[in-house]
């Protein structure tokens, strides 16, 4: 079994230089730019990298949106002041003995928030946008070509595309260009349907030391995303859900909010046995292919009660470790209750679980 060495227990720096909604309501472009930079300067600082190392983490996954450093009005021109934040993350990782996954979270003509909408997600059929996407990766490749295994490139976050063959073609084309410049670079390839574990089987797999394959896990979704305001179904179901639990809570949610969804594996309880069933697709993938697997996101939204969230993280990380799958919790700040609104540590138990290797 191959492991993604150096990337076995990490956390995401979510909502820092990606998915940052702060100050976007400001109409004046210059003022908005400066205010957003204030967020970049204060949300994540050197002390966060030091603390992550003290927790026992071995890496950060750093999501970055293309529009943070490139404008649609001026494609191909990259803002050095903004790219300096990516440099900062890498330098701090190196200083504190951490590795770094650079994740392109949103790309020109692509956002995972658009789902299967091909008009909004036009990159795969628009050669101009495709080339912009490849050029971004060539820029990062040249920028970090002298780095070793301390940085890995995740080509795209949470792929959602009706025709997986378009992604298989694009990721191989992009990887070929990267490897011409940086032959030993680790490249992470994500599955379809928001990096669904069940869709790993549809990826083209190249079995060599460059490639790592990636999925995300938030199942059972009604537990991990309970009352999440950005999803109409979870927002409409204003009830607390515990873990582990029997099927009744989920059956009620399915009936009221997503009636076309099948029951979870026909199990009486959603517990660690359920999680083992859920990871069956990963086990089958590992049995078939001699490549590392990586779980780039997993976690529990902060509306869940702490004890249930702890039990879910305990079960999930123990299974990932048992299978030799590296993992990065979503997120170091925001989403979960690992840290609080002011970045204070809230839950040492959660830190214990997410730092398992």
Beta strands, then each sheet from edge to edge (+ up, - down):
strand 1: 10-12
strand 2: 59-65
strand 3: 99-106
strand 4: 151-154
strand 5: 186-190
strand 6: 211-217
strand 7: 245-246
strand 8: 269-270
strand 9: 292-298
strand 10: 326-329
sheet 1: 1+ 2+ 3+ 4+ 5+ 6+ 9+ 10+ 1+
sheet 2: 7+ 8-
end
